Amino acid sequence: MNLETRGICYISVDKKRKSNDIVLNILALVDKRVGKKRILSMSAKMKLKHPVVQYFYELRRDHCDVILGQKIS
């Protein structure tokens, strides 16, 4: 892992999420520090993100739905 890659690991989840960088947005979504409540509360803002970020959001949201035992439409 090079120094640049290691630096990405230390960026806060909120900074990754609010960034205009697609890769950082995706990293924020798959970060284990992001819980079910935060994922479910991101729904409105995800509509403004790049389609690839929306795809990863839907994957993560669906994973939360499976854990919660319910399906959100």
N, C-alpha and C positions, 0 to 999 in steps of 0.2 A: 504494500500500500504506500503510495507516494505521499508527500506532505500535503499536496493540494487535496487529495482524496480524504486524508485524515482530518483536514480542517472542516470538511462538510459534516462530519460526524458531530462536531461540537456546536453547530448552529442550532439555535433553539427551534422547537417545533413551530412556534408562531411565526418566526422569521421565514422559515421554509414555506409555510402555508401562505403567507402574504406576499412572497416573492413572485416576480413575473417569470421566473425560470421554471420551465415545465418539469425538469428533472427534480428540482428541489420540492416542488409541489407534490410529486409522486412520493418522494422520500418522506415527506411529512405524513402522507396518508398511510404508509406502511410502517411508520415508526411505532414501536411497541408502547411508547409513552402516551399515545393517543388512544383514549378510551372510547367506549361505546357512546357515551353521552356526547362527547365532542364530535365524533363522526356523524351522529344523527343531527346535531345542531348545525352542521356545515352545509346542509342541503341547498339553501338559497344561494350561497356564494359559489357553490360548485357549478351552477348553471352559467356563470360568467367565465369559467375556466376553459382551457383548451380541451377538445374532445378526448384526447388521450388521458388527461388528468381526470375527466369525468368518468372514463372507463374504470380507472383504478379506484375512484371513489365508490362506484357502484359495486365493484368486487368487494371492497372492504365493508361497505354498508350491508351487502348481502351476507357476508360472513358474520357481522354483528347480529343480523336477523336470525341466523341459524342458531347462534349462541343463546339469543333471547327466546327462541322458540316461536317466533312470530314473523310474519311477512308484512312489510310496509309497502304500500303501493305508491 
